[in-house]
């Protein structure tokens, strides 16, 4: 069945930035007195939304959750705002796809960090819809973000018409939970952890 729309995860899929995110979270959590190793980040947190990551590691009632999230966004933007984390072959893929079908991004990151990277990589005008952590109540693995993207694309699409590219278990579960087909992208997690993808 031919895809009638493509949706890309952002961190680790469009933007090859998961090691940068791991480093930032490790620094922030150490500053909060609850150190995190890069291995723990990839084993337990990669693929969750920023709010979920912070609340999972520091505790749901930690008094500085919002401040930690805001600082994470600022450090991330300082590190990647030039678009350099989006490789040329990924840019070519998005350009090729966008010339044929609608393209969207669904991410657990904040819109304020997604948009500058897409703009710097020359992709902003090609992406018809962005669903960020700002737009949903429940992050991945909940399908809410993907269902919201389907509504935004609003071109008579059924969920089964959409192919999603994801690099984590949480993302795969979210895409499939929305009824979409999902292709696993290698690079963030071991292939065995992505075996549920279509």
Helices and strands as residue ranges (DSSP letters): E 5-8, H 18-31, H 38-40, I 41-45, H 50-58, H 65-80, H 88-98, E 102-106, H 111-120, G 124-126, E 129-131, G 133-135, H 144-153, G 159-161, E 162-166, H 169-177, E 181-184, G 191-194
